[in-house]
């Protein structure tokens, strides 16, 4: 079971940041909203302890912008949006992901055999 957990962790590590970028592609979202949405996907096993440092790293790396806005219920919220560099990285990931996924599916026997 430990090997399965390590495999899942490695797969998440390589893709979670692109899931976050995709979530803010068309509309700004605040941190708690991102955490909640990702937590709905049990396969991702995303928690606040994973997502907030990731958001900070993506912001520092120029993939996300953020702004503070008043909340209708509670303290101000930090909203995240995709930068041009983030959009470019997401587009590149999508292209690579399709090819990568097709190759892995073919080799491990979960896709069409060419």
Secondary structure, DSSP 4 states (H G I P E B T S, - for coil): -HHHHHHHHHHHHHHHHHHHHHHTSSS-EEHHHHHHHHHTSGGG---HHHHHHHHHHHHHTTSEEEEEE--SSSS-EEEEEE-HHHHHHHHHHHHHHHHHHHHHHHHHTSS---
